[in-house]
Amino acid sequence: MKFVYFAVHVKRYIRGHIMHYRNELKFFMNSQTAAILRHRIPSVMQPDKHSGGVYQVNNLYLDDRYDTFYNEKALSSYSRDKYRVRFYNSDLSFIRFENKHKDGELSYKNSVNMTEEEYRCIARGDMGFILQSDHPLWQKVAMLHRLRHLRPAALFSYTREAYVYKPGNVRITFDSNIRPDVLTPEPNAGEPPGTGGMLEVKFDRFIPSVINDMLHGLPLEHTAMSKYTYSRERGLYHC
């Protein structure tokens, strides 16, 4: 048993280094907790300079005819995938297609840039250009499409507030106001439980003590919920 335990952790260590795995923890917050954290964070972390701190995240998620990716999450599968298109602030000049893979609370992402025309093709269920591409990620998606017929499954956006702390490559985000229709969002259309939104803590190998101290004593409710399953289960954002 000791050998098996050791072998599993060696495998995770190797995969984590080769595939750049990151830890990802999610929590629901009430509004009071969110206010306390916003007061504490500036003394420890900096706003994400690449995003300006607060921004809109636009998402188009794909699933197959069996709802495999939704079911993997809903059934709490240890190993699971998501396939999505993502851009920011409704700006279609920079768009990425991402495959996010998770093993428990470890995750990594593969991505490829795409054009507005390609995004609109996927949004209407036209996967033709993917079948012709030689990019490794597109080839993977093309194989899935041939086997299980991928299609748009959820279209939604939310507001994200992001902070970074370089030691441990820590990133903390507040996600709130999940809403349908990424290009013409309706304010306050939906919200995760807790009214303060969702807190995500992402880091490489460890959480520095200063971050632990900042979070200590707060009534954070750990959750495995994803915003994709949240949107699907409410039936508000299904394409």
Residue pairs with C-beta under 8 A, 6 or more apart in sequence:
12 21
12 103
12 106
15 21
15 103
16 106
19 101
19 108
20 108
21 103
21 106
21 107
21 108
22 106
22 107
22 108
22 169
22 202
22 203
22 204
23 105
23 106
23 107
23 202
23 203
23 204
23 205
24 102
24 105
24 106
24 107
24 200
24 201
24 202
25 105
25 200
25 201
25 202
25 222
26 198
26 199
26 200
26 201
26 222
26 223
26 224
26 225
27 198
27 199
27 200
27 201
27 220
27 221
27 222
27 223
28 192
28 193
28 194
28 196
28 197
28 198
28 199
28 220
28 221
28 223
29 37
29 174
29 194
29 196
29 197
29 198
29 199
29 218
29 220
29 221
30 194
30 195
30 196
30 219
31 195
31 196
32 196
33 196
33 218
33 219
33 220
34 174
34 196
34 197
34 199
35 196
36 218
37 174
37 199
37 214
37 215
37 218
38 174
40 214
41 163
41 172
41 214
44 165
44 210
44 211
44 214
45 163
45 164
45 165
45 170
45 172
45 211
46 163
46 164
46 165
47 53
47 162
47 163
47 164
48 162
48 163
48 164
48 171
49 164
51 88
51 160
51 162
53 161
53 162
53 163
54 159
54 160
54 161
54 162
55 88
55 89
55 159
55 160
55 162
56 88
56 89
56 90
56 157
56 158
56 159
56 160
56 185
57 86
57 88
57 157
57 158
57 159
57 160
57 175
58 86
58 87
58 88
58 89
58 90
58 157
58 182
58 183
59 84
59 85
59 86
59 154
59 155
59 156
59 157
59 158
59 182
59 227
59 228
60 84
60 85
60 86
60 119
60 122
60 123
60 152
60 154
60 155
60 182
60 239
61 69
61 82
61 83
61 84
61 152
61 153
61 154
61 155
61 228
62 69
62 83
62 84
62 85
62 122
62 150
62 151
62 152
62 153
63 69
63 70
63 83
63 150
63 151
63 153
63 154
64 144
64 148
64 149
64 150
64 151
65 148
65 149
65 151
66 148
67 153
68 148
69 80
69 81
69 82
69 83
69 153
69 228
70 153
70 228
70 229
70 232
71 77
72 79
72 80
72 81
73 80
73 82
73 224
73 226
73 228
73 229
74 229
76 224
78 103
78 104
79 101
79 102
79 103
80 101
80 102
81 99
81 100
81 101
81 102
82 98
82 99
82 100
82 226
82 228
83 97
83 98
83 99
83 141
83 144
83 150
84 97
84 98
84 100
84 228
85 95
85 96
85 97
85 98
85 114
85 119
85 122
85 123
86 95
86 96
86 97
86 98
87 94
87 95
87 96
87 119
88 94
90 157
90 182
90 183
90 185
92 116
92 119
93 116
94 113
95 113
95 114
95 115
95 116
95 118
95 119
96 111
96 112
96 113
96 114
97 111
97 112
97 113
97 114
97 122
97 137
97 138
97 141
98 109
98 110
98 111
99 109
99 110
99 111
99 137
99 140
99 141
100 107
100 108
100 109
101 107
101 108
101 109
101 110
110 136
110 137
111 137
112 135
112 137
112 138
118 129
121 127
121 128
121 129
122 130
122 152
123 152
123 155
123 239
124 152
125 151
125 152
127 141
127 142
127 145
127 150
130 138
130 141
130 142
130 145
131 142
131 145
131 146
133 139
133 142
141 150
144 150
151 239
152 239
153 228
153 232
153 238
153 239
154 228
154 231
154 232
154 237
154 238
154 239
155 180
155 181
155 182
155 237
155 239
156 178
156 179
156 180
156 181
156 182
156 227
156 231
156 237
157 178
157 179
157 181
157 182
157 185
158 175
158 176
158 177
158 178
158 179
158 227
159 175
159 176
159 177
160 173
160 174
160 175
161 173
161 174
161 176
162 171
162 172
162 173
163 171
163 172
163 173
164 170
164 171
164 172
165 171
165 172
165 208
165 210
165 211
167 208
168 203
168 204
168 205
168 206
168 207
168 208
168 211
169 203
169 204
170 201
170 202
170 203
170 207
170 208
170 211
171 200
171 201
171 202
171 203
172 199
172 200
172 201
172 202
172 211
173 199
173 200
173 202
174 196
174 197
174 198
174 199
175 192
175 197
175 198
175 199
175 200
175 227
176 191
176 192
176 196
176 197
176 198
177 187
177 188
177 189
177 190
177 191
177 197
178 189
178 190
178 191
178 192
178 227
178 230
178 231
179 185
179 186
179 187
179 188
179 189
179 190
180 186
180 189
180 190
180 231
180 236
180 237
181 237
189 236
190 230
190 231
190 234
190 236
190 237
191 197
192 198
192 225
192 227
192 230
194 221
198 223
198 225
198 227
199 220
201 207
201 211
201 215
203 211
231 237
231 238
232 238
